[in-house]
Amino acid sequence: VNTKGYTVGLGYQFDAPNGVFIRGEVSATAYDDVNATSTTDSSKKVQVNNMYGAIGALKIGKSF
């Protein structure tokens, strides 16, 4: 079964004068619903709905 979806993300980086940086990122993903039926036994079906995901990250680093 194939499905389609999309991902949207946003990020920002703050650079401090001493080479330190702080980076924040957030993103979300959504996919279309999926339906599958067995080719050998049509009574065996799988349905997956509401496939969503989200992630957020805060990173601190130093440039050399």
C-alpha positions, 0 to 999 in steps of 0.5 A: 500500500502506498500513501501520501503525506506532508511535512512542515517544519520551522527553525531558528538559530541564534548566534552569540558573539563567543561562538555559541549558538542556540537552535530551535526546531519544530516540525509536524508530519501527516499521512493519508489514511491507509486501507489494505486487504489480503490478496489470499483472504479478503476477510483480513483487512487493515485500516490505519487512520490519523497518522500524525507526528510532531517533533521539537528540538532545542540544540546548544553548540559551539562553533570552532 
